[in-house]
Amino acid sequence: MNSFSWFYFPARLAWRQLIHDRTKLIAAIAGVLFACVLVFMQLGFRDSLFASAISAPTKLNGDLFLMHKQSEAMWRPVPFARSELMRTFGHPAVAEVSPLYLGLTWFKNIEKQTKRTLMVYGYNPEAELFGLDTVITQQRELQVKDTVMFDEYSRPEFGPMRELLEVGRIETEINDYTIRVIGLFRMGVSFASDGNVVTSDQNFMRIFPGRSLNMIDIGVIKLHPGSSTDQVKIDLQQRLNEFITIFTYDELLEYEKKYWSNTAPIGFIFGFGMVMGLVVGLVIVYQILFTDIVNHRNEFATLKAMGYKQSYFVRLVFATAFFLAVLGFIPGLILSISLYHLAESQMFMPMPMTFGKAINVFMFILSMCFLAGFLAIRKLKDANPADMF
């Protein structure tokens, strides 16, 4: 028997068994589709979580970053002495240092007078700490008292900021302090905050009167061209106090991702939801395959009596599992793409459907169906030719 016949004949029988009972086939496809969509959505939410978590760090213009060791993430920083950052100037590879101040507080919607929480970033605008052209071009205006720039990728609950700016500068309140919005930039919301504003360090202290310029949240270090980032990191770690952690750019991004993946409960929820989707799909496919074997037990016994070996029936069951995986995955992928677009429009966070993600989910679904088939195969051993009589 050639390799084509080895697979073709059991696959043909498996396909005919599937389409013979359309109701059962639709139920099986619906079960696989449900598992597929659930896995896609959980992966999409997780990827969106990670993308939003690094939306701010990716905009920072620096080579090394200092944070207090007790800081769980950028949005939950523990302040440390500014003098620690200044000490890094003693290294010959350090070209520039910039303190960054962060604070979560509420922003008043100008039209509705409602309040919503956002993140405030304070720094010296001359340092060009954020690699955003719109912010860099207005660095002089940001140094004016009580001025801020607003992230236009923030949630719409803050108000139609672009429309309001077109008719004049916006005056509102942040943390009970009156400010003027002088421009827009693009960063993106996260699961920690619904919006962002940037301002000068002096204006930051006016918005947060309890803060001090001597206590910073993040220290950003720029190195001279050609310097070894890893070596400078080692050197500085030996000079600074033990409660200071130094990150490279890539390490900072990974640190933010790990917080949401391992520390924050929401990361566990998304992972648990994906596992539950696979378990539900596994149970449904197993039940379909098991019932199919039980219903055709006499037919299988007849085939055994005719000389068909156990391996033939194993290929038949796995072919059935393969067909169910494909038939459930295709509509599940189409539905998930539509749901991704819907989720992006409601969350205002990126939720891309990538080719790699589609392949990974298909392999998950295929493995789920094959596992269900493996569990159901045990029943085939009970198909005895004597059952015909």
JOUR-V658361 format. One record per pair of residues at least 12 apart in sequence whose C-alpha atoms are under 7 Angstrom apart, sorted by the first residue. I is the first residue (numbers start at 1). J is the second residue. D is the distance in Angstrom with one decimal. If there is no record, write none. Layout:
I_J_D ; I_J_D
//
This chain:
10_312_6.5 ; 10_315_6.2 ; 10_316_4.6 ; 11_316_5.8 ; 11_319_5.2 ; 14_316_5.6 ; 14_319_6.3 ; 14_320_5.2 ; 15_320_6.7 ; 28_284_6.9 ; 28_285_6.3 ; 28_288_6.4 ; 29_324_6.2 ; 29_327_6.2 ; 29_328_4.8 ; 30_328_6.8 ; 31_281_5.6 ; 31_284_5.8 ; 32_281_5.4 ; 32_325_6.6 ; 32_328_4.9 ; 33_328_4.5 ; 33_329_6.0 ; 33_331_6.8 ; 33_332_4.9 ; 35_277_4.7 ; 35_278_5.7 ; 35_280_6.6 ; 35_281_5.0 ; 36_329_6.2 ; 36_332_5.6 ; 36_365_6.6 ; 37_332_5.4 ; 37_336_5.7 ; 38_274_6.5 ; 38_277_5.5 ; 39_274_4.8 ; 39_277_6.0 ; 40_336_6.5 ; 40_361_6.8 ; 41_336_7.0 ; 42_270_5.3 ; 42_273_6.3 ; 42_274_5.6 ; 44_351_5.8 ; 46_267_6.9 ; 46_270_6.2 ; 47_351_7.0 ; 48_349_6.3 ; 48_350_5.7 ; 48_351_5.3 ; 49_191_6.8 ; 50_257_5.5 ; 52_188_6.8 ; 52_189_6.3 ; 52_190_4.6 ; 52_349_6.7 ; 53_190_5.9 ; 53_256_6.2 ; 53_257_6.6 ; 54_253_5.9 ; 54_256_6.6 ; 55_187_6.2 ; 55_188_6.2 ; 56_187_6.6 ; 57_253_6.6 ; 59_130_5.5 ; 59_131_5.4 ; 59_132_6.9 ; 60_129_5.9 ; 60_130_4.7 ; 60_131_6.0 ; 61_129_5.2 ; 61_130_5.5 ; 61_131_5.5 ; 62_220_5.8 ; 62_221_5.5 ; 62_222_4.9 ; 63_221_5.8 ; 63_222_5.2 ; 63_223_6.4 ; 63_229_7.0 ; 63_248_6.1 ; 63_249_5.9 ; 64_220_6.1 ; 64_221_5.0 ; 64_222_6.8 ; 64_246_6.6 ; 64_247_5.6 ; 64_248_4.8 ; 64_249_6.3 ; 65_218_6.7 ; 65_219_5.4 ; 65_220_4.7 ; 65_221_6.1 ; 65_246_5.6 ; 65_247_5.1 ; 65_248_6.4 ; 66_218_5.6 ; 66_219_4.7 ; 66_220_6.5 ; 66_244_6.5 ; 66_245_5.7 ; 66_246_4.7 ; 66_247_6.5 ; 67_217_6.7 ; 67_218_5.2 ; 67_219_6.7 ; 67_244_5.8 ; 67_245_5.4 ; 67_246_6.6 ; 68_80_6.3 ; 68_243_5.9 ; 68_244_4.8 ; 68_245_6.0 ; 69_243_5.3 ; 69_244_5.6 ; 69_245_5.5 ; 72_259_6.7 ; 73_256_5.8 ; 73_259_6.5 ; 75_192_6.8 ; 77_217_5.7 ; 78_217_6.2 ; 79_215_5.5 ; 79_216_5.1 ; 79_217_4.5 ; 80_215_5.3 ; 80_216_5.6 ; 80_217_6.5 ; 81_214_5.9 ; 81_215_4.8 ; 81_216_6.3 ; 82_214_5.1 ; 82_215_5.5 ; 82_216_5.7 ; 84_240_6.6 ; 85_219_6.0 ; 88_236_6.6 ; 93_223_5.6 ; 93_224_5.5 ; 93_227_6.1 ; 94_221_6.9 ; 94_222_6.2 ; 94_223_4.6 ; 94_224_6.2 ; 95_222_5.6 ; 95_223_4.9 ; 95_224_5.3 ; 96_221_5.9 ; 96_222_5.1 ; 96_223_6.8 ; 97_220_5.6 ; 97_221_4.5 ; 97_222_6.2 ; 98_127_6.7 ; 98_219_5.9 ; 98_220_5.1 ; 98_221_6.5 ; 99_123_6.3 ; 99_216_6.1 ; 99_218_6.1 ; 99_219_4.7 ; 99_220_6.2 ; 100_122_5.9 ; 100_123_5.1 ; 100_216_6.2 ; 100_217_6.0 ; 100_218_5.1 ; 100_219_6.0 ; 101_121_5.8 ; 101_122_4.8 ; 101_123_6.4 ; 101_216_5.6 ; 101_217_5.2 ; 101_218_6.7 ; 102_119_6.9 ; 102_120_5.6 ; 102_121_4.9 ; 102_122_6.4 ; 102_217_6.4 ; 103_119_5.8 ; 103_120_5.2 ; 103_121_6.9 ; 104_117_6.7 ; 104_118_5.8 ; 104_119_4.6 ; 104_120_6.2 ; 105_117_5.3 ; 105_118_5.8 ; 105_119_6.6 ; 105_175_5.9 ; 106_118_5.9 ; 106_174_5.9 ; 106_175_5.6 ; 107_173_6.1 ; 107_174_4.7 ; 107_175_6.7 ; 108_172_6.3 ; 108_173_5.5 ; 108_174_6.5 ; 109_158_5.0 ; 109_159_5.6 ; 110_159_6.8 ; 110_172_6.0 ; 111_159_6.8 ; 116_158_6.9 ; 117_193_6.4 ; 117_194_6.4 ; 118_193_5.1 ; 118_194_5.5 ; 118_195_4.6 ; 118_196_5.4 ; 119_193_6.1 ; 119_195_6.3 ; 119_196_4.7 ; 119_197_6.4 ; 120_196_5.9 ; 120_197_5.0 ; 120_198_5.9 ; 121_197_6.2 ; 121_198_4.7 ; 121_199_6.2 ; 122_198_5.9 ; 122_199_5.0 ; 122_200_5.1 ; 122_201_4.5 ; 122_204_5.3 ; 123_199_6.7 ; 123_200_5.0 ; 123_201_4.4 ; 124_200_5.4 ; 124_201_5.6 ; 125_139_5.1 ; 125_142_6.7 ; 125_143_6.9 ; 125_200_5.9 ; 126_139_6.4 ; 134_185_5.8 ; 135_185_6.5 ; 142_199_5.9 ; 142_200_5.9 ; 143_200_5.7 ; 145_203_6.3 ; 146_179_4.8 ; 146_180_6.1 ; 146_203_5.7 ; 147_179_5.7 ; 147_180_4.9 ; 147_181_5.9 ; 147_182_6.5 ; 147_199_6.6 ; 148_179_7.0 ; 148_180_6.2 ; 148_181_5.0 ; 148_182_6.2 ; 148_197_6.4 ; 148_198_5.7 ; 148_199_4.7 ; 149_181_5.5 ; 149_182_5.7 ; 149_183_4.9 ; 149_184_5.4 ; 149_185_6.9 ; 149_197_5.4 ; 149_198_5.4 ; 149_199_6.5 ; 150_181_6.6 ; 150_183_6.4 ; 150_184_4.9 ; 150_185_6.2 ; 150_196_6.3 ; 150_197_4.6 ; 150_198_6.8 ; 151_184_5.6 ; 151_185_4.9 ; 151_186_5.2 ; 151_187_6.1 ; 151_195_6.4 ; 151_196_5.3 ; 151_197_5.8 ; 152_184_5.8 ; 152_185_6.0 ; 152_186_5.7 ; 153_186_5.7 ; 153_187_6.4 ; 153_188_4.9 ; 153_189_6.7 ; 154_188_6.1 ; 154_189_5.5 ; 154_194_5.9 ; 154_195_4.2 ; 154_196_6.7 ; 155_194_5.8 ; 155_195_6.3 ; 155_348_6.6 ; 169_181_6.2 ; 169_182_5.9 ; 174_207_6.7 ; 175_207_6.3 ; 177_207_5.8 ; 189_349_6.6 ; 233_246_6.6 ; 278_368_6.6 ; 282_368_5.6 ; 282_369_6.4 ; 282_372_5.7 ; 285_369_6.4 ; 285_372_6.1 ; 286_372_4.5 ; 286_373_6.4 ; 286_376_6.3 ; 289_373_6.7 ; 289_376_6.2 ; 290_376_5.2 ; 293_380_6.9 ; 297_383_5.6 ; 298_383_7.0 ; 298_387_6.3 ; 298_388_5.9 ; 300_383_6.2 ; 301_383_5.0 ; 301_384_5.2 ; 301_385_4.4 ; 301_387_6.6 ; 301_388_6.8 ; 302_385_5.9 ; 302_388_6.7 ; 304_385_6.2 ; 305_385_5.3 ; 314_377_6.5 ; 317_373_5.9 ; 318_370_6.2 ; 318_373_5.8 ; 321_369_5.1 ; 321_370_5.8 ; 321_373_6.1 ; 322_366_6.6 ; 322_369_6.9 ; 325_365_6.0 ; 325_366_5.4 ; 325_369_6.2 ; 329_362_6.6 ; 337_353_6.6
//
